[in-house]
Amino acid sequence: MLVLGMLLAAPLALALAAPASAAAKLMLFPFELIDATAGPAAYGYDAPGGLPTGPSQAETDRLKTITGDLAARIAKDGRYEIVPSAAVAAEIEAKRPISQCNGCEDDIARSAGATKAIVATVEKLSDLLFNFKLYLRDVEAQKLEAIMSTTVQGSTDEAWLRGVRYLAERQLFAAKGATQ
């Protein structure tokens, strides 16, 4: 009877001694700007009158800033382990915009060793109105788990960072499946 008790207790002891399940491996794609104010130029057509067809330098800098901020928040939270993207950087650049690559984000994330992916966009609705979106994907199942969105008024670093903070704290970390 003692031997039977020890055999039954051994798996329980191992389960208690084992570390908590590892964080899901996540590929965080850099934020991309979708400029709805540019008309056809936003979709790769020549802009009439030579209007700019891409983000301004300030917007480019903000995209990098908010990508870094979101990565730091995800790392601090601990639910996800961000996989390095250096090995797939050339592929990401070649497939841009990732938000419109029709599923290539799953292939890229999988090749980097991720089981989850976040595609992040900022849609410029006007010079002062921006819609931020995060698309959380299950790479293995090749499906969308959650879409998170917030609107930001203001074209400043502070306003954009506030939008990312809201998405991370109030939506991403509360999303269904966020603790898997």
PyMOL commands that set and color helices and strands:
alter all, ss='L'
color gray80, all
select helices_A, chain A and resi 2-17+36-43+48-50+57-77+86-95+98-100+104-111+157-174
alter helices_A, ss='H'
color red, helices_A
select strands_A, chain A and resi 24-28+32-35+80-82+116-124+129-138+143-153
alter strands_A, ss='S'
color yellow, strands_A
deselect
rebuild
show_as cartoon
